[in-house]
Amino acid sequence: MAKQLNIGTVEKMARERGLKMTPQRRAIIEYLQNAREHPTTEEVFMAVNRDFPMTSRATVYNTVNWLRDAGMLQEIYEAGAVRLDPNFDRHHHFICNKCGRVEDIGFELISDLGICSLPESQTIESFEIVLRGTCKKCRTQAG
């Protein structure tokens, strides 16, 4: 089971840090918890603002940064945009060259790369692979 952003865990962390769990923060976290499309922070802002029109960009950005810094949210850098990933389990990504869709790829699906050492003796602590191609939906529409 993937390690996924969870409202209960976030609420506990907020209490421990003396932060209030406002309705806006809760809406941001719930949106991200259910997100499967790797939204940008701006997309989160627009979605949350539909239900909570008084939510500021600062609240959204601060909440996203807080979750990222706590290791509960990953950022994916793609074509000048930062996409958010609430799945903080080890995994890779597939990005469609046509529609830009970002999909999670199980870490275990890509076999060991066999990297033993790097030229400058850097220490490898983790790695992430981004696969690019055409998703099934775009291939179907083109055919």
N, CA, C and O atoms as a DFTB+ gen file, in Angstrom:
572 C
 N C O
     1  1       0.843      -1.188       0.000
     2  2       0.000       0.000       0.000
     3  2       0.884       1.245       0.000
     4  3       1.827       1.345       0.785
     5  1       0.580       2.169      -0.863
     6  2       1.380       3.381      -1.015
     7  2       1.236       4.292       0.196
     8  3       0.178       4.370       0.821
     9  1       2.320       4.972       0.505
    10  2       2.288       5.991       1.548
    11  2       1.671       7.220       0.914
    12  3       2.274       7.860       0.052
    13  1       0.480       7.539       1.345
    14  2      -0.299       8.606       0.729
    15  2      -0.597       9.669       1.774
    16  3      -0.781       9.355       2.950
    17  1      -0.644      10.905       1.355
    18  2      -1.036      12.004       2.221
    19  2      -2.340      11.635       2.905
    20  3      -3.274      11.172       2.250
    21  1      -2.413      11.837       4.222
    22  2      -3.566      11.426       5.002
    23  2      -3.962      12.542       5.960
    24  3      -3.125      13.043       6.710
    25  1      -5.226      12.931       5.940
    26  2      -5.704      14.055       6.751
    27  2      -5.472      13.814       8.240
    28  3      -5.117      14.743       8.965
    29  1      -5.668      12.578       8.704
    30  2      -5.472      12.270      10.126
    31  2      -4.031      12.490      10.561
    32  3      -3.778      13.056      11.625
    33  1      -3.094      12.046       9.747
    34  2      -1.679      12.232      10.048
    35  2      -1.316      13.704      10.047
    36  3      -0.561      14.162      10.904
    37  1      -1.849      14.445       9.091
    38  2      -1.559      15.874       8.990
    39  2      -2.152      16.619      10.188
    40  3      -1.510      17.511      10.743
    41  1      -3.373      16.259      10.587
    42  2      -3.984      16.905      11.755
    43  2      -3.137      16.690      13.007
    44  3      -2.933      17.613      13.795
    45  1      -2.651      15.472      13.180
    46  2      -1.795      15.157      14.333
    47  2      -0.517      15.994      14.280
    48  3      -0.102      16.563      15.290
    49  1       0.093      16.068      13.122
    50  2       1.311      16.847      12.957
    51  2       1.045      18.328      13.233
    52  3       1.874      18.999      13.848
    53  1      -0.085      18.835      12.790
    54  2      -0.431      20.237      13.018
    55  2      -0.575      20.509      14.514
    56  3      -0.059      21.509      15.012
    57  1      -1.273      19.626      15.236
    58  2      -1.429      19.793      16.687
    59  2      -0.075      19.808      17.385
    60  3       0.174      20.635      18.261
    61  1       0.807      18.874      16.982
    62  2       2.127      18.791      17.591
    63  2       2.937      20.065      17.376
    64  3       3.781      20.416      18.200
    65  1       2.680      20.749      16.275
    66  2       3.422      21.971      15.953
    67  2       2.672      23.243      16.329
    68  3       3.124      24.351      16.040
    69  1       1.524      23.074      16.975
    70  2       0.762      24.232      17.426
    71  2       0.047      24.978      16.312
    72  3      -0.268      26.158      16.460
    73  1      -0.212      24.301      15.197
    74  2      -0.919      24.926      14.071
    75  2      -2.408      24.601      14.137
    76  3      -2.798      23.503      14.535
    77  1      -3.222      25.557      13.745
    78  2      -4.660      25.334      13.685
    79  2      -5.010      24.630      12.383
    80  3      -4.453      24.938      11.328
    81  1      -5.933      23.687      12.467
    82  2      -6.418      23.029      11.257
    83  2      -7.661      23.789      10.813
    84  3      -8.785      23.435      11.168
    85  1      -7.438      24.834      10.035
    86  2      -8.532      25.677       9.552
    87  2      -9.315      24.941       8.469
    88  3      -8.808      23.980       7.891
    89  1     -10.534      25.372       8.186
    90  2     -11.291      24.747       7.097
    91  2     -10.546      24.847       5.759
    92  3     -10.630      23.939       4.933
    93  1      -9.828      25.937       5.548
    94  2      -9.084      26.096       4.301
    95  2      -7.937      25.086       4.219
    96  3      -7.742      24.448       3.184
    97  1      -7.185      24.942       5.304
    98  2      -6.098      23.950       5.312
    99  2      -6.651      22.541       5.093
   100  3      -6.095      21.745       4.335
   101  1      -7.746      22.261       5.770
   102  2      -8.368      20.936       5.618
   103  2      -8.781      20.710       4.156
   104  3      -8.578      19.621       3.619
   105  1      -9.353      21.726       3.516
   106  2      -9.783      21.597       2.116
   107  2      -8.580      21.372       1.201
   108  3      -8.652      20.566       0.273
   109  1      -7.492      22.067       1.454
   110  2      -6.273      21.895       0.657
   111  2      -5.761      20.472       0.793
   112  3      -5.440      19.824      -0.203
   113  1      -5.685      19.987       2.023
   114  2      -5.166      18.642       2.285
   115  2      -6.087      17.586       1.693
   116  3      -5.617      16.621       1.090
   117  1      -7.394      17.759       1.859
   118  2      -8.333      16.785       1.293
   119  2      -8.254      16.769      -0.231
   120  3      -8.322      15.705      -0.846
   121  1      -8.111      17.939      -0.840
   122  2      -7.980      17.978      -2.303
   123  2      -6.727      17.211      -2.726
   124  3      -6.783      16.374      -3.626
   125  1      -5.605      17.495      -2.080
   126  2      -4.353      16.815      -2.430
   127  2      -4.423      15.318      -2.138
   128  3      -3.889      14.506      -2.893
   129  1      -5.077      14.964      -1.048
   130  2      -5.209      13.559      -0.665
   131  2      -5.917      12.765      -1.756
   132  3      -5.608      11.594      -1.981
   133  1      -6.866      13.405      -2.430
   134  2      -7.650      12.731      -3.466
   135  2      -7.134      12.976      -4.875
   136  3      -7.655      12.405      -5.832
   137  1      -6.115      13.817      -5.013
   138  2      -5.595      14.172      -6.339
   139  2      -4.865      12.996      -6.958
   140  3      -4.039      12.356      -6.308
   141  1      -5.167      12.720      -8.191
   142  2      -4.479      11.657      -8.935
   143  2      -3.788      12.230     -10.171
   144  3      -3.075      11.519     -10.880
   145  1      -4.004      13.507     -10.419
   146  2      -3.514      14.133     -11.644
   147  2      -2.262      14.978     -11.441
   148  3      -1.843      15.668     -12.371
   149  1      -1.643      14.950     -10.247
   150  2      -0.431      15.717      -9.981
   151  2      -0.645      17.205     -10.292
   152  3      -0.026      17.742     -11.210
   153  1      -1.521      17.868      -9.527
   154  2      -1.849      19.264      -9.818
   155  2      -0.694      20.216      -9.486
   156  3       0.213      19.877      -8.726
   157  1      -0.752      21.393     -10.066
   158  2       0.162      22.466      -9.680
   159  2      -0.447      23.145      -8.442
   160  3      -1.616      22.931      -8.124
   161  1       0.344      23.950      -7.760
   162  2      -0.179      24.679      -6.600
   163  2      -1.285      25.629      -7.031
   164  3      -2.259      25.826      -6.304
   165  1      -1.138      26.214      -8.205
   166  2      -2.183      27.118      -8.712
   167  2      -3.486      26.361      -8.959
   168  3      -4.564      26.889      -8.687
   169  1      -3.403      25.138      -9.470
   170  2      -4.607      24.317      -9.679
   171  2      -5.263      23.973      -8.340
   172  3      -6.489      23.942      -8.238
   173  1      -4.448      23.717      -7.318
   174  2      -4.988      23.469      -5.979
   175  2      -5.722      24.718      -5.503
   176  3      -6.841      24.636      -4.995
   177  1      -5.087      25.870      -5.671
   178  2      -5.694      27.141      -5.259
   179  2      -7.061      27.329      -5.926
   180  3      -8.041      27.643      -5.250
   181  1      -7.128      27.139      -7.239
   182  2      -8.388      27.344      -7.969
   183  2      -9.459      26.353      -7.512
   184  3     -10.620      26.732      -7.359
   185  1      -9.087      25.097      -7.291
   186  2     -10.052      24.080      -6.880
   187  2     -10.583      24.367      -5.473
   188  3     -11.788      24.282      -5.235
   189  1      -9.699      24.702      -4.555
   190  2     -10.111      24.968      -3.177
   191  2     -10.940      26.245      -3.119
   192  3     -11.874      26.345      -2.323
   193  1     -10.605      27.216      -3.956
   194  2     -11.324      28.489      -3.961
   195  2     -12.773      28.348      -4.426
   196  3     -13.601      29.210      -4.131
   197  1     -13.085      27.279      -5.145
   198  2     -14.485      27.063      -5.544
   199  2     -15.374      26.848      -4.309
   200  3     -16.512      27.318      -4.265
   201  1     -14.840      26.133      -3.306
   202  2     -15.603      25.865      -2.082
   203  2     -15.339      26.898      -0.985
   204  3     -16.216      27.194      -0.174
   205  1     -14.125      27.438      -0.971
   206  2     -13.732      28.421       0.044
   207  2     -13.158      29.649      -0.665
   208  3     -11.939      29.805      -0.740
   209  1     -14.027      30.522      -1.186
   210  2     -13.580      31.661      -1.995
   211  2     -12.639      32.630      -1.279
   212  3     -11.953      33.415      -1.934
   213  1     -12.596      32.590       0.027
   214  2     -11.727      33.503       0.770
   215  2     -10.332      32.916       1.001
   216  3      -9.512      33.544       1.672
   217  1     -10.046      31.737       0.466
   218  2      -8.735      31.124       0.644
   219  2      -7.708      31.908      -0.167
   220  3      -7.881      32.126      -1.366
   221  1      -6.654      32.321       0.495
   222  2      -5.625      33.109      -0.190
   223  2      -4.589      32.201      -0.840
   224  3      -4.418      31.046      -0.450
   225  1      -3.914      32.741      -1.826
   226  2      -2.802      32.012      -2.447
   227  2      -1.733      31.703      -1.402
   228  3      -1.133      30.628      -1.411
   229  1      -1.504      32.659      -0.503
   230  2      -0.486      32.467       0.540
   231  2      -0.817      31.252       1.399
   232  3       0.077      30.481       1.748
   233  1      -2.086      31.070       1.744
   234  2      -2.490      29.904       2.546
   235  2      -2.202      28.619       1.789
   236  3      -1.685      27.662       2.365
   237  1      -2.530      28.589       0.508
   238  2      -2.294      27.386      -0.299
   239  2      -0.795      27.122      -0.426
   240  3      -0.338      26.007      -0.177
   241  1      -0.038      28.133      -0.808
   242  2       1.405      27.948      -0.983
   243  2       2.089      27.589       0.328
   244  3       2.969      26.728       0.344
   245  1       1.699      28.235       1.437
   246  2       2.295      27.921       2.729
   247  2       1.974      26.496       3.170
   248  3       2.831      25.803       3.719
   249  1       0.743      26.064       2.929
   250  2       0.346      24.700       3.289
   251  2       1.103      23.681       2.447
   252  3       1.589      22.679       2.971
   253  1       1.206      23.933       1.147
   254  2       1.950      23.039       0.255
   255  2       3.413      22.964       0.690
   256  3       3.987      21.877       0.751
   257  1       4.015      24.107       0.991
   258  2       5.421      24.114       1.427
   259  2       5.604      23.378       2.744
   260  3       6.585      22.657       2.923
   261  1       4.669      23.555       3.660
   262  2       4.714      22.876       4.953
   263  2       4.644      21.354       4.757
   264  3       5.414      20.614       5.370
   265  1       3.730      20.891       3.910
   266  2       3.595      19.456       3.642
   267  2       4.840      18.905       2.948
   268  3       5.302      17.810       3.267
   269  1       5.377      19.665       2.004
   270  2       6.599      19.242       1.304
   271  2       7.767      19.133       2.276
   272  3       8.490      18.137       2.274
   273  1       7.949      20.153       3.101
   274  2       9.058      20.159       4.046
   275  2       8.939      19.047       5.084
   276  3       9.943      18.578       5.619
   277  1       7.700      18.626       5.365
   278  2       7.463      17.540       6.316
   279  2       7.582      16.166       5.650
   280  3       7.418      15.142       6.313
   281  1       7.866      16.141       4.343
   282  2       8.028      14.873       3.628
   283  2       6.721      14.192       3.272
   284  3       6.705      12.993       2.995
   285  1       5.626      14.939       3.275
   286  2       4.320      14.360       2.992
   287  2       3.816      14.681       1.594
   288  3       2.704      14.306       1.220
   289  1       4.642      15.377       0.830
   290  2       4.259      15.786      -0.508
   291  2       5.534      15.907      -1.332
   292  3       6.517      16.497      -0.885
   293  1       5.512      15.354      -2.520
   294  2       6.659      15.463      -3.415
   295  2       6.357      16.487      -4.500
   296  3       5.201      16.738      -4.842
   297  1       7.414      17.065      -5.024
   298  2       7.272      17.973      -6.158
   299  2       7.923      17.338      -7.375
   300  3       8.992      16.735      -7.282
   301  1       7.265      17.483      -8.513
   302  2       7.774      16.987      -9.785
   303  2       7.953      18.199     -10.679
   304  3       7.010      18.959     -10.897
   305  1       9.147      18.381     -11.194
   306  2       9.428      19.532     -12.057
   307  2       9.271      19.092     -13.504
   308  3       9.986      18.210     -13.978
   309  1       8.324      19.718     -14.202
   310  2       8.025      19.312     -15.572
   311  2       7.689      20.522     -16.417
   312  3       6.723      21.234     -16.145
   313  1       8.482      20.749     -17.432
   314  2       8.234      21.801     -18.431
   315  2       7.924      23.150     -17.780
   316  3       6.964      23.823     -18.155
   317  1       8.729      23.531     -16.821
   318  2       8.578      24.826     -16.179
   319  2       7.499      24.885     -15.119
   320  3       7.280      25.944     -14.530
   321  1       6.826      23.791     -14.862
   322  2       5.779      23.750     -13.839
   323  2       6.202      22.802     -12.718
   324  3       6.909      21.820     -12.942
   325  1       5.756      23.119     -11.526
   326  2       5.986      22.235     -10.384
   327  2       4.664      21.538     -10.102
   328  3       3.673      22.181      -9.756
   329  1       4.656      20.229     -10.250
   330  2       3.460      19.430      -9.998
   331  2       3.597      18.770      -8.631
   332  3       4.700      18.441      -8.195
   333  1       2.470      18.582      -7.965
   334  2       2.457      18.046      -6.607
   335  2       2.022      16.592      -6.607
   336  3       1.109      16.202      -7.335
   337  1       2.679      15.804      -5.790
   338  2       2.403      14.372      -5.719
   339  2       2.196      13.973      -4.261
   340  3       3.148      13.968      -3.481
   341  1       0.953      13.638      -3.884
   342  2       0.687      13.248      -2.501
   343  2       1.121      11.821      -2.173
   344  3       1.006      11.394      -1.024
   345  1       1.614      11.084      -3.153
   346  2       2.124       9.734      -2.940
   347  2       3.607       9.864      -2.596
   348  3       4.424      10.124      -3.479
   349  1       3.960       9.688      -1.325
   350  2       5.357       9.840      -0.957
   351  2       6.044       8.502      -0.752
   352  3       7.088       8.422      -0.104
   353  1       5.451       7.452      -1.309
   354  2       6.104       6.156      -1.396
   355  2       7.111       6.225      -2.540
   356  3       6.954       7.054      -3.437
   357  1       8.128       5.386      -2.536
   358  2       9.109       5.398      -3.622
   359  2       8.437       4.966      -4.916
   360  3       7.839       3.892      -4.985
   361  1       8.535       5.803      -5.941
   362  2       7.962       5.466      -7.241
   363  2       8.577       6.367      -8.311
   364  3       9.266       7.341      -8.009
   365  1       8.310       6.018      -9.550
   366  2       8.791       6.781     -10.693
   367  2       7.581       7.440     -11.363
   368  3       6.450       7.298     -10.899
   369  1       7.833       8.160     -12.457
   370  2       6.740       8.832     -13.161
   371  2       6.829       8.606     -14.670
   372  3       7.911       8.457     -15.239
   373  1       5.654       8.588     -15.293
   374  2       5.516       8.572     -16.748
   375  2       4.836       9.876     -17.114
   376  3       3.807      10.226     -16.535
   377  1       5.400      10.600     -18.072
   378  2       4.810      11.861     -18.524
   379  2       4.501      11.745     -20.009
   380  3       5.371      11.424     -20.819
   381  1       3.241      12.013     -20.350
   382  2       2.815      11.953     -21.750
   383  2       3.303      13.202     -22.482
   384  3       3.061      14.327     -22.046
   385  1       3.988      12.985     -23.590
   386  2       4.511      14.090     -24.402
   387  2       3.417      14.885     -25.106
   388  3       3.641      16.029     -25.502
   389  1       2.239      14.291     -25.265
   390  2       1.154      14.968     -25.984
   391  2       0.258      15.780     -25.052
   392  3       0.022      16.963     -25.296
   393  1      -0.245      15.148     -23.978
   394  2      -1.203      15.840     -23.106
   395  2      -0.594      16.326     -21.793
   396  3      -1.220      17.101     -21.070
   397  1       0.617      15.879     -21.481
   398  2       1.297      16.318     -20.267
   399  2       0.888      15.583     -19.005
   400  3       1.365      15.904     -17.917
   401  1       0.011      14.603     -19.139
   402  2      -0.446      13.825     -17.980
   403  2       0.747      13.168     -17.283
   404  3       1.651      12.651     -17.939
   405  1       0.738      13.195     -15.945
   406  2       1.784      12.570     -15.138
   407  2       1.157      11.384     -14.420
   408  3       0.136      11.527     -13.746
   409  1       1.769      10.216     -14.566
   410  2       1.260       9.003     -13.928
   411  2       2.337       8.410     -13.039
   412  3       3.524       8.483     -13.357
   413  1       1.918       7.818     -11.919
   414  2       2.847       7.111     -11.050
   415  2       3.175       5.748     -11.646
   416  3       2.304       5.060     -12.178
   417  1       4.440       5.374     -11.549
   418  2       4.910       4.057     -11.979
   419  2       5.539       3.396     -10.758
   420  3       6.427       3.975     -10.132
   421  1       5.096       2.210     -10.418
   422  2       5.613       1.502      -9.253
   423  2       7.128       1.374      -9.292
   424  3       7.706       1.061     -10.333
   425  1       7.760       1.615      -8.168
   426  2       9.217       1.560      -8.062
   427  2       9.748       0.192      -8.489
   428  3      10.799       0.091      -9.122
   429  1       9.011      -0.849      -8.136
   430  2       9.449      -2.224      -8.403
   431  2       9.355      -2.602      -9.881
   432  3       9.910      -3.626     -10.281
   433  1       8.669      -1.805     -10.703
   434  2       8.503      -2.144     -12.121
   435  2       9.756      -1.887     -12.951
   436  3       9.892      -2.412     -14.056
   437  1      10.662      -1.085     -12.424
   438  2      11.907      -0.805     -13.141
   439  2      13.026      -1.496     -12.383
   440  3      13.297      -1.188     -11.222
   441  1      13.665      -2.428     -13.058
   442  2      14.683      -3.227     -12.379
   443  2      15.903      -2.381     -12.027
   444  3      16.077      -1.266     -12.520
   445  1      16.721      -2.932     -11.180
   446  2      17.935      -2.275     -10.705
   447  2      18.758      -1.740     -11.876
   448  3      18.961      -2.437     -12.871
   449  1      19.220      -0.519     -11.752
   450  2      19.992       0.108     -12.819
   451  2      21.447      -0.347     -12.829
   452  3      22.158      -0.133     -13.811
   453  1      21.881      -0.961     -11.767
   454  2      23.256      -1.451     -11.715
   455  2      24.296      -0.364     -11.580
   456  3      25.440      -0.556     -11.991
   457  1      23.932       0.774     -11.016
   458  2      24.907       1.845     -10.805
   459  2      25.701       1.505      -9.543
   460  3      25.157       1.477      -8.439
   461  1      26.966       1.256      -9.727
   462  2      27.810       0.908      -8.588
   463  2      28.520       2.132      -8.031
   464  3      28.628       2.298      -6.816
   465  1      29.000       2.983      -8.920
   466  2      29.678       4.189      -8.466
   467  2      29.616       5.240      -9.560
   468  3      29.429       4.934     -10.737
   469  1      29.774       6.462      -9.147
   470  2      29.796       7.575     -10.074
   471  2      31.229       8.079     -10.193
   472  3      32.042       7.817      -9.306
   473  1      31.559       8.799     -11.268
   474  2      32.942       9.209     -11.532
   475  2      33.615       9.970     -10.392
   476  3      34.815       9.806     -10.170
   477  1      32.880      10.782      -9.682
   478  2      33.472      11.592      -8.609
   479  2      33.239      10.974      -7.241
   480  3      33.398      11.652      -6.226
   481  1      32.866       9.705      -7.193
   482  2      32.617       8.976      -5.938
   483  2      31.500       9.587      -5.105
   484  3      31.549       9.548      -3.875
   485  1      30.495      10.151      -5.765
   486  2      29.338      10.657      -5.039
   487  2      28.601       9.468      -4.416
   488  3      28.697       8.340      -4.899
   489  1      27.887       9.733      -3.371
   490  2      27.095       8.701      -2.724
   491  2      25.658       8.808      -3.223
   492  3      25.044       9.870      -3.121
   493  1      25.125       7.729      -3.754
   494  2      23.739       7.698      -4.241
   495  2      22.848       7.303      -3.075
   496  3      23.029       6.243      -2.476
   497  1      21.881       8.166      -2.753
   498  2      20.957       7.882      -1.664
   499  2      19.582       7.454      -2.180
   500  3      18.886       6.677      -1.527
   501  1      19.199       7.955      -3.334
   502  2      17.937       7.568      -3.943
   503  2      17.972       7.994      -5.403
   504  3      18.868       8.726      -5.824
   505  1      17.005       7.537      -6.163
   506  2      16.896       7.958      -7.550
   507  2      15.445       7.906      -7.973
   508  3      14.628       7.192      -7.390
   509  1      15.146       8.675      -8.996
   510  2      13.806       8.720      -9.566
   511  2      13.966       8.739     -11.072
   512  3      14.814       9.449     -11.610
   513  1      13.153       7.962     -11.737
   514  2      13.199       7.912     -13.190
   515  2      11.922       8.534     -13.744
   516  3      10.823       8.251     -13.265
   517  1      12.076       9.378     -14.750
   518  2      10.925       9.953     -15.440
   519  2      10.919       9.358     -16.842
   520  3      11.839       9.577     -17.630
   521  1       9.879       8.613     -17.134
   522  2       9.697       8.012     -18.451
   523  2       8.789       8.932     -19.266
   524  3       7.813       9.464     -18.739
   525  1       9.101       9.116     -20.524
   526  2       8.298       9.982     -21.390
   527  2       7.836       9.187     -22.601
   528  3       8.552       8.326     -23.113
   529  1       6.647       9.488     -23.036
   530  2       6.093       8.798     -24.196
   531  2       4.687       9.297     -24.444
   532  3       4.364      10.449     -24.155
   533  1       3.849       8.419     -24.982
   534  2       2.459       8.761     -25.281
   535  2       1.565       7.861     -24.451
   536  3       1.703       6.638     -24.475
   537  1       0.641       8.475     -23.715
   538  2      -0.254       7.692     -22.858
   539  2      -1.290       6.945     -23.712
   540  3      -1.459       7.224     -24.898
   541  1      -1.956       6.015     -23.091
   542  2      -2.950       5.192     -23.784
   543  2      -4.072       6.045     -24.376
   544  3      -4.510       5.802     -25.500
   545  1      -4.537       7.041     -23.625
   546  2      -5.634       7.894     -24.105
   547  2      -5.244       8.647     -25.360
   548  3      -6.029       8.717     -26.305
   549  1      -4.034       9.217     -25.390
   550  2      -3.576       9.956     -26.578
   551  2      -3.315       9.021     -27.760
   552  3      -3.569       9.394     -28.905
   553  1      -2.816       7.821     -27.501
   554  2      -2.599       6.853     -28.588
   555  2      -3.937       6.443     -29.186
   556  3      -4.058       6.307     -30.403
   557  1      -4.938       6.246     -28.340
   558  2      -6.272       5.847     -28.805
   559  2      -6.895       6.963     -29.645
   560  3      -7.495       6.686     -30.685
   561  1      -6.762       8.225     -29.208
   562  2      -7.330       9.355     -29.937
   563  2      -6.632       9.553     -31.284
   564  3      -7.253       9.988     -32.254
   565  1      -5.334       9.232     -31.337
   566  2      -4.576       9.418     -32.585
   567  2      -4.884       8.313     -33.593
   568  3      -4.742       8.513     -34.799
   569  1      -5.304       7.154     -33.100
   570  2      -5.505       6.001     -33.987
   571  2      -6.826       5.989     -34.585
   572  3      -7.147       5.083     -35.355
